[in-house]
Amino acid sequence: MTTTPTLTEQIAMSGIKYGRRHDISYRAGLVLQVLGAAILALLFALEDPFFSVGILLFEAGALLSAIYLLVWMRWIKKFIVGSVLAGIALQAAGFYAPEHYAAQVIIAGIGLICAGAAGMAGKEAYCFAFREGWVLMWALPLVVLANLLGAPNHLFNAVLFALLFVLLLLLTIKKLRQPLLSSCSTDACGRPGKTDNR
């Protein structure tokens, strides 16, 4: 009877350098995302112009988590990290875009970062059956898309930002309760030898 190797053993077999400090950094990024979402939801509801501080904090958390995300298929990580970095670059470009396009460019940049964050939420859902992850995987890009295509009113955005905060909080609490370097509960993430490492 063969036993399933632990995640630490799987990492060693795959040759990936990933330890406890990497997992802690990934989780720290999730905490930053939650704090950013909380500030955004609160300050936006109060119509405080500094709500963008919440967006910046969320983005910093998304970048940190993306860098320290552990997935066996490298193209998934490349997509997530690439989305976050491209989103940051696009937002920076928005400050130099013509005035009538600047807002859309910046929102599109936020959308790319949300796509990366949605990928991480999807990974948590796929690997650990976190229901909040499935909802976030679709909700994060849709909120940005709604703001790009139209002009949702203040109440619409306030409610959605609050909902995103609650979902992120619940997902992060579940993640923080897990032991460090937890293996996928359903083995849905596969094994290093069975994956595409391109």
C-alpha positions in Angstrom: 0.0 0.0 0.0 1.5 3.3 -1.1 0.9 6.5 0.8 0.3 9.9 -0.8 3.4 12.1 -0.4 3.1 15.2 1.6 3.2 18.6 -0.1 6.8 19.1 1.2 7.8 15.8 -0.4 6.0 16.7 -3.6 7.8 20.0 -3.7 11.2 18.3 -3.1 10.5 15.8 -5.9 9.6 18.6 -8.3 12.7 20.7 -7.7 10.7 23.8 -6.8 12.1 26.0 -4.1 9.1 26.6 -1.8 9.1 26.6 2.0 7.2 27.8 5.0 8.3 31.5 4.5 6.9 31.4 0.9 3.6 30.1 2.1 3.5 32.8 4.9 4.3 35.5 2.3 1.4 34.2 0.1 -1.0 34.4 3.0 0.3 37.8 4.0 -0.7 38.9 0.5 -4.2 37.6 1.1 -4.4 39.6 4.3 -3.3 42.8 2.5 -6.0 42.1 -0.1 -8.6 41.8 2.6 -7.4 45.1 4.3 -7.5 46.9 1.0 -11.0 45.6 0.2 -12.2 46.7 3.7 -10.8 50.2 3.2 -12.3 50.4 -0.3 -15.7 49.2 0.8 -15.8 51.6 3.8 -14.4 54.7 2.3 -16.3 54.3 -1.0 -19.6 53.9 0.9 -18.7 57.1 2.8 -17.8 58.9 -0.5 -14.4 59.6 0.8 -12.0 60.4 -2.1 -9.2 58.4 -0.4 -10.9 55.1 -1.2 -8.2 54.6 -3.8 -5.8 53.8 -0.9 -7.8 50.6 -0.5 -7.3 49.7 -4.2 -3.6 50.3 -3.9 -3.4 48.1 -0.8 -5.4 45.4 -2.5 -3.1 45.5 -5.5 0.0 45.2 -3.3 -1.5 42.1 -1.7 -2.4 40.6 -5.1 1.2 41.1 -6.3 2.7 39.6 -3.1 0.4 36.6 -3.3 1.0 36.1 -7.0 4.7 36.0 -6.6 4.5 33.4 -3.8 1.7 31.3 -5.3 2.4 27.6 -5.5 1.0 25.8 -8.6 2.5 22.9 -10.5 1.5 24.2 -13.9 3.9 27.1 -14.5 1.8 28.7 -17.3 -0.9 29.3 -14.6 1.5 31.2 -12.4 2.9 33.1 -15.4 -0.6 34.2 -16.4 -1.5 35.3 -12.8 1.8 37.2 -12.2 1.7 38.6 -15.8 -1.9 39.9 -15.3 -1.0 41.7 -12.1 2.2 43.2 -13.5 0.4 44.3 -16.7 -2.4 45.8 -14.6 0.1 47.8 -12.6 1.8 49.0 -15.8 -1.5 49.9 -17.5 -2.6 52.0 -14.5 0.7 53.9 -14.6 0.1 54.5 -18.3 -3.3 55.8 -17.5 -1.8 58.9 -15.9 -0.2 59.8 -19.3 -3.2 58.8 -21.5 -5.4 61.5 -23.0 -7.8 62.8 -20.4 -11.0 61.4 -21.9 -9.4 57.8 -21.9 -7.5 58.0 -18.7 -10.2 56.6 -16.4 -10.9 53.7 -18.7 -7.2 52.8 -19.0 -6.8 52.9 -15.2 -10.0 50.8 -14.7 -8.7 48.3 -17.3 -5.4 48.1 -15.3 -7.4 47.3 -12.1 -9.3 44.7 -14.1 -6.1 42.9 -15.1 -5.0 42.8 -11.4 -8.5 41.5 -10.5 -8.1 38.8 -13.1 -4.9 37.7 -11.4 -6.6 37.8 -8.0 -9.5 35.8 -9.4 -7.0 33.2 -10.6 -5.7 32.8 -7.1 -9.2 32.6 -5.7 -10.0 30.0 -8.3 -6.9 28.0 -7.3 -8.0 28.0 -3.6 -11.5 26.9 -4.7 -10.2 24.1 -7.0 -7.6 22.8 -4.6 -9.4 23.2 -1.2 -13.1 23.5 -2.3 -13.4 27.0 -0.9 -16.8 28.1 -2.2 -15.9 31.8 -1.8 -13.1 31.2 -4.2 -15.5 30.1 -7.0 -17.7 33.2 -6.5 -14.6 35.6 -6.3 -13.2 34.0 -9.5 -16.2 35.4 -11.4 -17.1 38.4 -9.3 -13.8 40.2 -9.3 -13.6 40.6 -13.1 -17.3 41.2 -13.5 -17.2 44.2 -11.1 -14.5 45.8 -13.2 -16.2 44.9 -16.5 -19.4 46.5 -15.3 -17.5 49.7 -14.5 -15.8 49.7 -17.9 -18.9 49.1 -20.0 -21.2 51.4 -18.2 -21.4 53.8 -15.2 -22.9 51.8 -12.3 -24.3 54.1 -9.6 -22.7 54.7 -6.3 -25.0 52.2 -4.4 -24.3 49.5 -7.0 -20.6 49.7 -6.5 -20.8 50.2 -2.7 -22.8 47.0 -2.4 -20.5 45.0 -4.7 -17.3 46.3 -2.9 -18.8 45.2 0.4 -19.7 41.8 -1.0 -16.2 41.3 -2.3 -14.7 42.3 1.0 -16.9 39.7 2.8 -16.0 36.9 0.4 -12.3 37.7 0.5 -12.4 37.8 4.3 -14.1 34.4 4.5 -11.6 32.9 2.1 -8.6 34.3 3.9 -9.9 33.1 7.3 -10.1 29.6 5.9 -6.7 29.8 4.4 -5.1 31.1 7.6 -6.7 28.3 9.6 -4.9 25.7 7.4 -1.5 24.4 8.5 1.3 25.8 6.4 2.1 23.8 3.3 -1.2 22.0 3.2 -1.8 19.5 0.4 -4.9 19.8 -1.7 -7.7 18.3 0.2 -9.2 16.7 -3.0 -5.9 16.0 -4.8 -7.4 18.1 -7.6 -4.2 20.0 -8.0 -2.4 16.9 -9.3 1.1 15.9 -8.7 4.3 17.5 -10.0 5.0 14.5 -12.3 1.6 14.7 -13.9 1.6 18.4 -14.8 2.8 20.6 -17.6 5.8 22.6 -16.4 6.2 24.8 -19.5 
